[in-house]
Amino acid sequence: MSQIVLQLFMIALSSILFLFLLQVNGWLFTQFEWIAGVNWVYLPAGARLLCVLLFRTPGAIGIGLGSWLAGSYYVVHPDPVYTVIVSFLSAFSPYLVYLSLNNRHNLSASLTNLTPKLLVQCCFLFAITSAFLHHIWFAFYGHADASWQSFLVMVTGDFVGAILLLYFVKILLAVLRKSALKPKRN
């Protein structure tokens, strides 16, 4: 598979996973929405972090695209500039965390060196970074609910969503790896 096709696949997969988890989050956790776009549990945050950790730049591009599609067609905001900025922040915040952690821990694309402690730190750093950048934009834009309460809810929701998804994937990979190593009985 050529490098360009592979990168396009990673971009598309990241967008699709983000949009899928946004829909799942709406089905499962509607009652946990604080205000529009701020949730106590936010599974798409896990997709944002996971796709960037796995796919790096193509993952960030895919998340930005998926976020823009969601903002344009799913959670429609009347101002396209608002949607573009929120989409950029949705992609940039996990990428910034990835760059920071990769600099210190040399993260592998397979996530095998992502220890439980480092995974929690990664999710926490991502949740704070994402909520901070989003709330700076909300305050600049004049968003009515750019409060400390909203910030803390977003940190919590992004952290819980990221932990749930990343631990699910980490456990799934461990099970698949273990079953692949089992000797086959004839």
C-alpha positions as a Python dict, from the first residue, in 0.01 Angstrom:
ca = {
    (1, 'M'): (0, 0, 0),
    (2, 'S'): (150, 334, -97),
    (3, 'Q'): (229, 583, 176),
    (4, 'I'): (-30, 833, 49),
    (5, 'V'): (-308, 573, 43),
    (6, 'L'): (-213, 460, 394),
    (7, 'Q'): (-221, 816, 525),
    (8, 'L'): (-557, 884, 359),
    (9, 'F'): (-689, 564, 518),
    (10, 'M'): (-568, 679, 863),
    (11, 'I'): (-731, 1020, 811),
    (12, 'A'): (-1061, 861, 706),
    (13, 'L'): (-1052, 606, 988),
    (14, 'S'): (-987, 879, 1245),
    (15, 'S'): (-1278, 1088, 1116),
    (16, 'I'): (-1513, 790, 1108),
    (17, 'L'): (-1416, 673, 1459),
    (18, 'F'): (-1465, 1024, 1596),
    (19, 'L'): (-1808, 1061, 1432),
    (20, 'F'): (-1912, 710, 1537),
    (21, 'L'): (-1817, 771, 1901),
    (22, 'L'): (-1992, 1108, 1893),
    (23, 'Q'): (-2310, 925, 1794),
    (24, 'V'): (-2256, 652, 2056),
    (25, 'N'): (-2192, 920, 2318),
    (26, 'G'): (-2523, 1082, 2225),
    (27, 'W'): (-2705, 751, 2263),
    (28, 'L'): (-2544, 645, 2591),
    (29, 'F'): (-2461, 965, 2775),
    (30, 'T'): (-2713, 1234, 2674),
    (31, 'Q'): (-2813, 1274, 3038),
    (32, 'F'): (-2450, 1361, 3123),
    (33, 'E'): (-2437, 1668, 2899),
    (34, 'W'): (-2367, 1983, 3100),
    (35, 'I'): (-2416, 2223, 2810),
    (36, 'A'): (-2388, 2176, 2433),
    (37, 'G'): (-2036, 2045, 2368),
    (38, 'V'): (-1945, 1994, 2736),
    (39, 'N'): (-2015, 1649, 2883),
    (40, 'W'): (-1937, 1458, 3202),
    (41, 'V'): (-1847, 1158, 2982),
    (42, 'Y'): (-1719, 1228, 2631),
    (43, 'L'): (-1608, 921, 2435),
    (44, 'P'): (-1499, 1121, 2126),
    (45, 'A'): (-1219, 1265, 2342),
    (46, 'G'): (-1083, 912, 2359),
    (47, 'A'): (-1097, 889, 1979),
    (48, 'R'): (-910, 1218, 1951),
    (49, 'L'): (-628, 1098, 2173),
    (50, 'L'): (-619, 741, 2042),
    (51, 'C'): (-605, 840, 1675),
    (52, 'V'): (-325, 1089, 1736),
    (53, 'L'): (-126, 837, 1943),
    (54, 'L'): (-168, 567, 1678),
    (55, 'F'): (-154, 766, 1354),
    (56, 'R'): (26, 1087, 1456),
    (57, 'T'): (-30, 1368, 1201),
    (58, 'P'): (-284, 1180, 985),
    (59, 'G'): (-480, 1107, 1304),
    (60, 'A'): (-484, 1476, 1396),
    (61, 'I'): (-595, 1570, 1044),
    (62, 'G'): (-871, 1308, 1056),
    (63, 'I'): (-989, 1429, 1395),
    (64, 'G'): (-995, 1787, 1270),
    (65, 'L'): (-1196, 1681, 966),
    (66, 'G'): (-1437, 1470, 1173),
    (67, 'S'): (-1483, 1752, 1421),
    (68, 'W'): (-1550, 1998, 1141),
    (69, 'L'): (-1806, 1761, 987),
    (70, 'A'): (-1974, 1718, 1326),
    (71, 'G'): (-1977, 2092, 1385),
    (72, 'S'): (-2109, 2163, 1038),
    (73, 'Y'): (-2375, 1893, 1010),
    (74, 'Y'): (-2440, 1732, 1350),
    (75, 'V'): (-2403, 2000, 1616),
    (76, 'V'): (-2459, 2293, 1383),
    (77, 'H'): (-2318, 2625, 1496),
    (78, 'P'): (-2426, 2929, 1295),
    (79, 'D'): (-2073, 3071, 1275),
    (80, 'P'): (-1839, 2872, 1046),
    (81, 'V'): (-1531, 3039, 1199),
    (82, 'Y'): (-1635, 2908, 1542),
    (83, 'T'): (-1667, 2557, 1396),
    (84, 'V'): (-1327, 2572, 1224),
    (85, 'I'): (-1150, 2695, 1540),
    (86, 'V'): (-1315, 2431, 1762),
    (87, 'S'): (-1224, 2165, 1504),
    (88, 'F'): (-863, 2283, 1500),
    (89, 'L'): (-847, 2279, 1880),
    (90, 'S'): (-1000, 1930, 1887),
    (91, 'A'): (-716, 1807, 1666),
    (92, 'F'): (-436, 2024, 1802),
    (93, 'S'): (-479, 1951, 2174),
    (94, 'P'): (-414, 1574, 2152),
    (95, 'Y'): (-132, 1637, 1903),
    (96, 'L'): (31, 1883, 2144),
    (97, 'V'): (8, 1625, 2424),
    (98, 'Y'): (149, 1355, 2195),
    (99, 'L'): (447, 1577, 2103),
    (100, 'S'): (512, 1654, 2469),
    (101, 'L'): (493, 1292, 2585),
    (102, 'N'): (678, 1153, 2284),
    (103, 'N'): (963, 1391, 2357),
    (104, 'R'): (996, 1247, 2709),
    (105, 'H'): (888, 883, 2662),
    (106, 'N'): (941, 797, 2293),
    (107, 'L'): (591, 653, 2247),
    (108, 'S'): (558, 365, 2004),
    (109, 'A'): (276, 356, 1750),
    (110, 'S'): (170, 16, 1888),
    (111, 'L'): (123, 177, 2232),
    (112, 'T'): (312, -114, 2391),
    (113, 'N'): (528, 118, 2602),
    (114, 'L'): (223, 308, 2728),
    (115, 'T'): (221, 182, 3087),
    (116, 'P'): (-96, 214, 3298),
    (117, 'K'): (60, 505, 3488),
    (118, 'L'): (168, 681, 3167),
    (119, 'L'): (-174, 617, 3014),
    (120, 'V'): (-347, 792, 3305),
    (121, 'Q'): (-98, 1080, 3288),
    (122, 'C'): (-149, 1107, 2912),
    (123, 'C'): (-528, 1116, 2947),
    (124, 'F'): (-512, 1370, 3229),
    (125, 'L'): (-270, 1599, 3044),
    (126, 'F'): (-485, 1573, 2732),
    (127, 'A'): (-807, 1651, 2923),
    (128, 'I'): (-658, 1961, 3084),
    (129, 'T'): (-496, 2082, 2761),
    (130, 'S'): (-809, 2029, 2555),
    (131, 'A'): (-1043, 2195, 2805),
    (132, 'F'): (-801, 2484, 2858),
    (133, 'L'): (-762, 2557, 2485),
    (134, 'H'): (-1136, 2521, 2421),
    (135, 'H'): (-1226, 2749, 2711),
    (136, 'I'): (-978, 3015, 2602),
    (137, 'W'): (-1160, 3012, 2268),
    (138, 'F'): (-1502, 3012, 2436),
    (139, 'A'): (-1405, 3316, 2646),
    (140, 'F'): (-1254, 3496, 2346),
    (141, 'Y'): (-1562, 3422, 2139),
    (142, 'G'): (-1795, 3535, 2417),
    (143, 'H'): (-1948, 3193, 2483),
    (144, 'A'): (-2194, 3238, 2770),
    (145, 'D'): (-2080, 2927, 2960),
    (146, 'A'): (-1702, 2969, 2957),
    (147, 'S'): (-1694, 2923, 3335),
    (148, 'W'): (-1475, 2729, 3576),
    (149, 'Q'): (-1760, 2483, 3623),
    (150, 'S'): (-1781, 2422, 3250),
    (151, 'F'): (-1401, 2386, 3236),
    (152, 'L'): (-1400, 2127, 3515),
    (153, 'V'): (-1686, 1932, 3354),
    (154, 'M'): (-1499, 1928, 3022),
    (155, 'V'): (-1177, 1811, 3191),
    (156, 'T'): (-1371, 1534, 3364),
    (157, 'G'): (-1560, 1430, 3051),
    (158, 'D'): (-1251, 1427, 2830),
    (159, 'F'): (-1053, 1236, 3093),
    (160, 'V'): (-1324, 974, 3149),
    (161, 'G'): (-1388, 934, 2775),
    (162, 'A'): (-1018, 901, 2699),
    (163, 'I'): (-954, 655, 2983),
    (164, 'L'): (-1252, 438, 2885),
    (165, 'L'): (-1156, 417, 2518),
    (166, 'L'): (-779, 384, 2561),
    (167, 'Y'): (-809, 116, 2828),
    (168, 'F'): (-1063, -69, 2613),
    (169, 'V'): (-821, -64, 2319),
    (170, 'K'): (-520, -154, 2536),
    (171, 'I'): (-705, -454, 2684),
    (172, 'L'): (-833, -557, 2341),
    (173, 'L'): (-481, -546, 2195),
    (174, 'A'): (-345, -750, 2488),
    (175, 'V'): (-616, -1015, 2440),
    (176, 'L'): (-557, -1028, 2065),
    (177, 'R'): (-181, -1050, 2114),
    (178, 'K'): (-225, -1327, 2372),
    (179, 'S'): (-460, -1528, 2149),
    (180, 'A'): (-224, -1487, 1852),
    (181, 'L'): (62, -1631, 2060),
    (182, 'K'): (-135, -1933, 2182),
    (183, 'P'): (-28, -2254, 2014),
    (184, 'K'): (-292, -2393, 1778),
    (185, 'R'): (-424, -2741, 1856),
    (186, 'N'): (-491, -2967, 1560),
}
